Amino acid sequence: MEIALSALATLGSTAAAAGGTAAAAGTAAAAGTAVASAGAAASTGLAGFLSSSPVLGILQGATTVFSALSTLQAGNAQADSLNAQADMDELNAKQEQNQGLQRTTKLKRELLRVLGENDVAFAAAGIDISSGQAADAADAATREADQEISIDRSTTDQRAALQRQRAAMNRQRASSARSGALLSALGQGASGLLKLASR
C-alpha cells in the first residue's frame, strides 16, 4: 500500500514538472514573437519616417548636387587637358616656322659661299665673272638654292598648318567637353528636382 502511494506521488511530481516546462516554453515563444513584431514595426516606422520626412529629400538633393558637380569637374578637367594640348600644338607650329627660317638662312649663306668661291676660282683663272661660264655657274647655283629653299618652305608651311589644325581641333573638342558636361549636369539637376517634386 505504501509502495502504491509512493508511486502515485512520483507521477504527480513528474506531471507538475512537465506542465511547468511547457508553460515556460510557451512564455519564451510568446516573448520571441513580441520582439520580432516590435523589430518589424520599428523598421517599418523608420522607413515611413524617412520617406515622409525632409531628411530623405535633403539626402537626395545632396546626392544630385554632388553628382552634377562631379560631372562638371570631369568635363572641365578634360577641356583643360585638350586646351593644353592645343597650346602645345600651336607652339610646335611656331617652332616649325622658326626652324624653316633657320634652314632658309643656312641655304642662302651656303649659296653666297659657293658663289664667292666660284668668283675667286674664275677670277684666278682670268675669266670674267660677270658673263659667260662664270655667270652661267652663278645662275645655276642660284636656281638650285632657290629650289631647295622653295621646297623646304613648302614643307615647313604644311607641317605648321597641320599643327595649327590639330590645335583648332583640340580647342573645339575642349569646348564640346565643357558644354557637354554642363548640359549633363543640368540634366542631372533637373532629374533630381523632378524626383523631389514627386515625393
C-alpha positions in Angstrom: 0.0 0.0 0.0 2.8 2.4 0.9 4.6 1.5 -2.3 1.5 2.4 -4.4 1.1 5.7 -2.6 4.8 6.5 -3.3 4.4 5.7 -7.0 1.4 8.0 -7.3 3.3 10.8 -5.6 6.2 10.4 -8.0 3.9 10.5 -11.1 2.2 13.6 -9.7 5.6 15.4 -9.3 6.6 14.4 -12.9 3.4 15.7 -14.4 3.7 19.0 -12.5 7.3 19.5 -13.7 6.2 18.7 -17.3 3.5 21.3 -17.1 5.9 23.9 -15.8 8.3 23.3 -18.6 5.5 23.6 -21.2 4.4 26.8 -19.7 7.9 28.2 -19.7 8.4 27.3 -23.4 5.1 29.0 -24.2 6.1 32.1 -22.5 9.5 32.2 -24.3 7.8 31.7 -27.7 5.4 34.5 -26.9 8.3 36.8 -25.9 10.2 36.0 -29.1 7.2 36.7 -31.2 6.7 40.0 -29.5 10.4 41.0 -30.1 10.2 40.1 -33.8 6.9 42.1 -34.1 8.5 45.1 -32.4 11.5 44.9 -34.7 9.4 44.8 -37.8 7.3 47.7 -36.6 10.4 49.7 -35.8 11.8 49.1 -39.3 8.6 50.0 -40.9 8.2 53.0 -38.8 11.8 54.2 -39.7 11.2 53.6 -43.4 8.0 55.5 -43.2 9.6 58.3 -41.3 12.4 58.7 -43.8 10.0 58.6 -46.7 7.8 61.2 -45.2 10.4 63.4 -43.6 12.6 66.1 -45.2 15.7 64.1 -44.4 15.4 61.8 -47.4 14.8 64.8 -49.6 17.9 66.5 -48.3 19.9 63.4 -48.9 18.6 63.1 -52.4 19.3 66.7 -53.1 22.9 66.4 -51.8 23.5 63.4 -53.9 22.2 65.2 -57.0 24.4 68.2 -56.4 27.4 66.1 -55.8 26.8 64.1 -59.0 26.3 67.3 -61.0 29.5 68.8 -59.6 31.5 65.7 -60.3 30.2 65.8 -63.9 31.2 69.4 -64.3 34.6 68.8 -62.7 35.3 65.9 -65.1 34.3 67.9 -68.1 36.4 70.9 -67.1 39.4 68.6 -66.5 39.1 67.1 -70.0 38.7 70.6 -71.5 41.8 71.9 -69.7 43.8 68.9 -70.9 42.7 69.4 -74.5 43.4 73.2 -74.3 46.9 72.4 -73.0 47.4 70.1 -76.0 46.2 72.8 -78.3 48.7 75.2 -76.8 51.5 72.7 -77.4 50.3 72.2 -81.0 50.5 76.0 -81.6 53.9 76.1 -80.0 55.0 73.3 -82.4 53.7 75.3 -85.3 55.8 78.3 -84.3 58.8 76.0 -83.9 58.3 74.6 -87.4 58.2 78.1 -88.8 61.4 79.1 -86.9 63.2 76.0 -87.9 62.2 76.6 -91.5 63.5 80.2 -91.3 66.8 78.9 -89.9 67.1 76.4 -92.8 66.4 79.1 -95.3 69.0 81.4 -93.9 71.5 78.5 -93.9 70.8 77.7 -97.6 71.2 81.4 -98.5 74.5 81.5 -96.7 75.6 78.4 -98.4 74.7 79.9 -101.8 76.8 83.0 -101.0 79.7 80.8 -100.0 79.5 78.8 -103.3 79.2 82.0 -105.4 82.1 83.6 -103.7 84.3 80.5 -104.2 83.3 80.3 -107.8 84.1 84.0 -108.4 87.5 83.5 -106.8 88.2 80.5 -108.9 87.1 82.1 -112.1 89.0 85.3 -111.4 92.1 83.3 -110.6 91.8 81.7 -114.0 91.4 85.0 -115.7 87.7 84.5 -116.6 85.3 87.4 -116.4 82.9 86.6 -113.6 80.1 88.9 -114.9 79.5 86.9 -118.1 80.0 83.6 -119.9 80.8 80.5 -117.9 81.2 82.2 -114.6 77.7 83.9 -114.9 76.2 80.6 -116.0 77.6 78.8 -113.0 76.3 81.5 -110.7 72.9 81.3 -112.2 72.8 77.5 -111.9 73.9 77.7 -108.2 71.2 80.3 -107.5 68.5 78.4 -109.2 69.4 75.2 -107.2 69.4 77.1 -103.9 66.1 78.8 -104.7 64.5 75.4 -105.5 65.8 73.9 -102.2 64.5 76.9 -100.3 61.1 76.7 -102.0 60.7 73.0 -101.3 61.8 73.4 -97.6 59.5 76.4 -97.2 56.5 74.5 -98.6 57.2 71.5 -96.3 57.6 73.8 -93.3 54.3 75.6 -94.1 52.5 72.2 -94.4 53.9 71.0 -91.1 53.0 74.2 -89.3 49.5 74.2 -90.9 49.0 70.6 -89.6 50.0 71.6 -86.1 47.6 74.6 -86.2 44.8 72.4 -87.5 45.4 70.0 -84.6 45.3 72.9 -82.2 42.0 74.1 -83.6 40.5 70.6 -83.3 41.6 70.2 -79.7 40.2 73.6 -78.8 36.9 72.6 -80.4 36.9 69.3 -78.5 37.6 71.1 -75.3 34.7 73.4 -75.9 32.4 70.4 -76.6 33.6 68.6 -73.5 32.9 71.7 -71.3 29.5 72.3 -72.8 28.6 68.7 -72.8 29.5 68.4 -69.1 27.4 71.5 -68.3 24.4 70.1 -70.1 24.7 66.7 -68.4 25.0 68.4 -65.0 21.9 70.5 -65.7 20.1 67.3 -66.7 21.1 65.6 -63.5 19.9 68.6 -61.6 16.5 68.7 -63.4 16.0 65.0 -62.8 16.8 65.4 -59.1 14.3 68.3 -58.8 11.6 66.2 -60.5 12.2 63.4 -58.1 11.9 65.7 -55.1 8.8 67.3 -56.5 7.1 63.9 -57.0 7.6 63.0 -53.3 
